[in-house]
Amino acid sequence: MDDVTKFNVESFKESLKSSQEGVDDVEVQSVGYEVNVQYDLPEDLTSANVQETVAKSQGVTSDKVNASKVTAVRRLTGLGRRLAATWDVTIKTEDASAVDAIATKATDVEALQAAAQEIGLSDVVAQVAKAPEKKVAVQFKVKSKPNAAAVQEVDSSKLSESLEEKLGVTIEVAPVEFTGVEEEIKSPPIIAEPDDLEEDGAKTLSCFVAFQMALLGVMAGVQL
């Protein structure tokens, strides 16, 4: 699927609750959109160089771009004896409708090379090593069912199947990473109704307290 605008928060929450054992509730804290691409670039570029170059070519600020070197140094076709490395680049946006344009720009190596020239990097030759992939990044909190252990993992395949059924598209859910510490939640005590008064007029306070555990989850990407 090419259209990340079809991602739906409520469908995601419903799918997570129905496809995972022990999940009582899901709170989605943020939704973002990403385009991930890999480039072969001159080895002597720094992470800051790559971030600034990609940001310039995309017309976004550098904080919207992550770049990391992922391969060993080797020769880059078209640069003679100059060494190159593969860089993994992620361009982030909050606007789902902007993802298609970002993905298209990400394949324009001439624009990338021109952007490098504009920021003072000469003789930069770029090649797309891996085609752009469009993703949805979701940060959420999972609350376990009363008196159950905290949900420590999510079955990505089951979540994918449930989301595909609800959205009608093919989806690949990346592994979910849980961060932070367990947060214990206590349900409030229940006060008896007037009909439940004891003979001496005293109200009965229920001893039932439900314990629920919540963990923060970060899903690296729903690949659409």
C-alpha positions as CSV (number, residue, x, y, z in Angstrom):
1,M,0.0,0.0,0.0
2,D,1.3,3.4,-1.0
3,D,-1.2,5.7,0.9
4,V,-0.3,6.2,4.6
5,T,-3.3,8.6,4.9
6,K,-5.4,5.5,5.3
7,F,-3.9,4.8,8.7
8,N,-6.5,5.2,11.4
9,V,-5.8,5.6,15.1
10,E,-9.1,4.1,16.3
11,S,-8.5,1.0,14.0
12,F,-5.0,0.7,15.4
13,K,-6.3,0.8,19.0
14,E,-9.1,-1.7,18.3
15,S,-6.7,-4.1,16.5
16,L,-4.2,-4.0,19.3
17,K,-6.8,-4.7,21.9
18,S,-8.4,-7.5,20.0
19,S,-5.3,-9.2,18.7
20,Q,-3.2,-9.2,21.9
21,E,-3.9,-11.2,25.1
22,G,-4.0,-9.2,28.3
23,V,-4.6,-5.8,26.7
24,D,-7.4,-3.8,28.4
25,D,-6.9,-0.4,26.9
26,V,-4.6,1.5,24.5
27,E,-3.7,5.1,24.6
28,V,-2.0,6.5,21.5
29,Q,0.3,9.3,22.5
30,S,1.7,10.3,19.1
31,V,1.5,9.4,15.4
32,G,4.2,10.4,12.9
33,Y,5.1,9.6,9.3
34,E,8.4,8.6,7.9
35,V,10.2,7.9,4.7
36,N,13.2,5.6,5.0
37,V,15.8,5.4,2.2
38,Q,19.4,4.4,1.8
39,Y,22.1,6.2,-0.1
40,D,25.6,5.5,-1.3
41,L,27.6,8.6,-0.5
42,P,31.2,9.6,-0.2
43,E,32.7,8.0,2.9
44,D,34.2,11.3,4.2
45,L,30.8,12.9,4.8
46,T,29.7,13.2,8.5
47,S,26.3,12.4,9.9
48,A,25.6,16.2,10.1
49,N,26.7,16.6,6.4
50,V,24.2,14.0,5.3
51,Q,21.4,15.3,7.5
52,E,21.9,18.9,6.2
53,T,22.1,17.7,2.6
54,V,19.0,15.7,2.7
55,A,17.1,18.4,4.6
56,K,18.1,21.0,2.0
57,S,17.0,18.8,-0.8
58,Q,13.6,18.1,0.9
59,G,13.0,21.7,2.0
60,V,12.8,20.7,5.7
61,T,14.8,21.4,8.8
62,S,17.7,19.2,9.8
63,D,15.9,18.0,12.9
64,K,13.4,16.2,10.6
65,V,16.2,14.0,9.2
66,N,18.1,11.1,10.9
67,A,21.2,9.6,9.2
68,S,23.4,6.8,10.2
69,K,26.2,4.9,8.4
70,V,25.3,1.3,7.9
71,T,28.0,-0.4,5.8
72,A,31.7,-0.7,5.5
73,V,33.7,1.6,3.2
74,R,33.9,0.6,-0.5
75,R,34.4,2.1,-4.0
76,L,31.6,4.3,-5.3
77,T,30.8,3.9,-9.0
78,G,31.3,7.1,-10.8
79,L,33.9,8.5,-8.3
80,G,37.0,6.7,-9.5
81,R,39.1,5.7,-6.5
82,R,37.0,7.7,-4.0
83,L,35.6,5.7,-1.1
84,A,31.9,5.5,-0.2
85,A,29.6,4.1,2.4
86,T,25.9,3.4,2.6
87,W,23.8,5.7,4.8
88,D,20.4,4.9,6.2
89,V,18.3,8.0,6.2
90,T,14.8,8.7,7.7
91,I,12.8,11.8,6.9
92,K,10.0,12.6,9.4
93,T,6.8,14.5,9.1
94,E,3.6,15.0,11.0
95,D,1.7,15.4,7.7
96,A,0.5,12.2,6.1
97,S,-0.3,13.9,2.9
98,A,3.3,15.1,2.5
99,V,4.7,11.5,2.5
100,D,4.3,10.8,-1.2
101,A,6.2,14.0,-2.2
102,I,9.0,13.2,0.3
103,A,9.4,9.7,-1.1
104,T,9.5,11.1,-4.7
105,K,12.1,13.7,-3.8
106,A,14.2,11.0,-2.0
107,T,14.9,9.3,-5.3
108,D,16.1,12.5,-7.0
109,V,19.9,12.1,-6.6
110,E,20.6,15.2,-8.8
111,A,18.6,17.4,-6.4
112,L,20.6,15.7,-3.5
113,Q,23.9,16.5,-5.2
114,A,22.8,20.1,-5.9
115,A,21.8,20.5,-2.2
116,A,25.3,19.3,-1.1
117,Q,26.9,21.8,-3.4
118,E,24.7,24.6,-2.0
119,I,25.9,23.9,1.6
120,G,29.5,23.8,0.5
121,L,30.1,20.1,-0.1
122,S,31.8,19.7,-3.5
123,D,32.0,16.6,-5.8
124,V,29.3,14.7,-3.9
125,V,27.9,11.8,-6.0
126,A,24.9,10.1,-4.6
127,Q,23.2,6.8,-5.5
128,V,20.0,5.3,-4.1
129,A,21.1,2.0,-2.4
130,K,17.6,1.1,-1.2
131,A,14.3,2.5,-2.5
132,P,12.2,4.7,-0.2
133,E,9.7,3.0,2.2
134,K,6.8,4.9,3.7
135,K,6.0,4.2,7.3
136,V,3.8,5.3,10.2
137,A,5.5,5.6,13.6
138,V,3.2,5.2,16.6
139,Q,4.0,5.8,20.3
140,F,1.4,4.4,22.6
141,K,0.7,3.2,26.2
142,V,-0.8,-0.3,26.8
143,K,-2.8,-1.0,29.9
144,S,-3.1,-4.6,31.0
145,K,-6.4,-6.2,32.1
146,P,-7.2,-6.0,35.9
147,N,-4.8,-8.2,38.0
148,A,-2.9,-9.3,35.0
149,A,0.8,-9.0,34.3
150,A,2.0,-6.1,32.3
151,V,1.9,-6.6,28.6
152,Q,5.6,-7.0,27.7
153,E,5.4,-7.7,24.0
154,V,3.2,-7.4,21.0
155,D,2.6,-10.1,18.4
156,S,3.4,-8.1,15.2
157,S,1.9,-10.7,12.9
158,K,-1.4,-10.8,14.7
159,L,-1.5,-7.0,14.8
160,S,-0.7,-6.9,11.1
161,E,-3.5,-9.3,10.3
162,S,-6.1,-7.4,12.4
163,L,-5.1,-4.0,10.9
164,E,-5.2,-5.4,7.3
165,E,-8.7,-6.6,7.9
166,K,-9.9,-3.3,9.3
167,L,-8.1,-1.0,6.8
168,G,-8.4,-3.3,3.7
169,V,-4.7,-2.9,2.8
170,T,-1.5,-4.9,3.2
171,I,0.5,-3.9,6.3
172,E,3.7,-5.0,7.8
173,V,4.1,-4.1,11.5
174,A,7.7,-3.6,12.7
175,P,8.7,-5.0,16.1
176,V,7.4,-3.0,19.1
177,E,9.9,-1.8,21.7
178,F,8.5,-1.2,25.2
179,T,10.4,1.4,27.2
180,G,10.1,2.9,30.6
181,V,9.0,1.2,33.8
182,E,5.7,-0.4,34.8
183,E,3.1,2.0,36.1
184,E,0.7,0.5,38.7
185,I,-2.9,1.7,38.4
186,K,-5.5,1.1,41.1
187,S,-9.2,1.2,40.4
188,P,-11.1,3.4,42.9
189,P,-13.0,1.6,45.7
190,I,-16.7,1.1,45.3
191,I,-19.1,2.7,47.8
192,A,-22.3,0.7,48.4
193,E,-25.6,2.0,47.3
194,P,-28.2,3.1,50.0
195,D,-29.9,-0.3,49.7
196,D,-26.7,-1.9,50.9
197,L,-26.7,-0.2,54.2
198,E,-25.9,-2.3,57.3
199,E,-28.5,-2.5,60.1
200,D,-26.6,0.1,62.1
201,G,-26.8,2.5,59.1
202,A,-23.1,2.3,58.2
203,K,-22.2,2.0,54.5
204,T,-20.1,-0.9,53.2
205,L,-16.8,-0.1,51.5
206,S,-16.0,-2.7,48.9
207,C,-12.5,-4.3,49.4
208,F,-12.1,-5.0,45.6
209,V,-9.2,-3.1,44.1
210,A,-8.1,-3.9,40.5
211,F,-4.4,-3.5,39.7
212,Q,-3.5,-2.7,36.2
213,M,0.0,-2.3,34.7
214,A,0.8,0.1,32.0
215,L,3.9,0.2,29.7
216,L,4.9,2.7,27.1
217,G,5.3,1.2,23.7
218,V,7.1,2.6,20.6
219,M,6.4,1.0,17.3
220,A,9.2,1.8,14.9
221,G,6.9,1.6,11.9
222,V,3.7,0.3,10.3
223,Q,5.0,-0.2,6.8
224,L,2.3,0.5,4.3
